[in-house]
Amino acid sequence: MDFRHLKYFVAVAQERSFTRAAERLYISQPPLSRQIQQLEEELGLKLLDREARPLALTEAGRFFHGRAVRMLEQLDETIAMTRRLSQVDRRLVIGFVPSTMYGALPRIARLFRARRPQVPLVLVEKTTVEQGEALKAGQIDVGFGRVRFDDPSLKREVLREEPLVLAIPTEHPLAAESGPVSLVQAAAFPQLVYPRKPRPSYADHILSLFRDMGLEPAEVQEVQEMQTALGLVAAGMGLCLVPASAQRLRRDEVVYRPLLESNATSPIIMSTRLNDQSEDIALLRELIDEVYRLQQAEKLEAERKSMPVLTGPRSSP
Ligand code: BEZ
């Protein structure tokens, strides 16, 4: 038995059809059937119920499928980590959700390129769920996402909890004031959430913030991207909860208000493969702290500059 048998069996199990599995594997059907038969002979049992329509897995087949998927993931991960260790094709591939591009990510990437010019840096847009799969398949080395998910083969760190703000069309009644607004007030109006898929996503995080307070938004429209959601806010179609850093996307037709609820935040989560000890990832992690320190210092400096100059008590004439 070799990895090819496992790969072929997983394709048949997932497609529930020899024809579709053969198409997916770019082979013809007879060799695929032969490989599955060989596998069953070697195991001495049936993995598939060939009478069922669509094709079904036997109980042993279901068990074997779960293990085979894990073994194939481990193989991909082993190949990626071995390549990285031997420095063949050395590069750092980061998967990110679009909103992190309005936060610290561009600055972190710039610093990485300056400190490690010999390591090509690749940035690819991926949802948090896609990042998990891509890490295991060795397609990316680091993921920056916003949805908490558990996977024993991945290491996950919440870098910070970013406050959310409410994006409001300028003509909207809630835009008349600029102070903090509550989720109760927001829930009375249609909400735009993103991305539509894959789930669970940032959209579910936002909806559960409302539901945790026993609120059901008046109406919910799902779109695929934050930019589209903000465009629809500008068109007066509804409100949208976005991470505070998205306020950089200044548009004349949209105003942003902070939220009263202190738990209305969205995490920025860094994920890597569990045993990846790469020095490039270690450097990236150091740079994140460096950028956070710089941002903090800049914020304090900006606050200091905007503060009225304090003068001592006027001396009496
Ligand atoms: C941040 O905005 O905090 C951030 C975004 C991407 C990567 C790391 C940090």
Boltz pocket constraint, residues with backbone or C-beta under 6 A from the ligand:
constraints:
  - pocket:
      binder: B
      contacts: [[A, 100], [A, 101], [A, 102], [A, 103], [A, 104], [A, 105], [A, 108], [A, 144], [A, 159], [A, 160], [A, 245], [A, 268], [A, 288]]
      max_distance: 6.0
